């Protein structure tokens, strides 16, 4: 049963090996319609992951530098 639930959620999310789709947003009655959700093509999953890690390390390094420049510490 849990395996089927996982398959259902993966199908709903729209994530595949070569493309990804942001989570769809539903507008409530009376709200303006939401923007269309477009698939994002994933050309090289390994390269994308490496770039994510590089960007994340830089973001964390900047956050740490900002923390110490304000004189705050744990």
Secondary structure, DSSP 8 states (H G I E B T S, - for coil): -HHHHHHHHHHHHT--SSEEE-------TTS-------EEE-S-HHHHHHHHHHHHHHHHHHHHHHHHHTT---
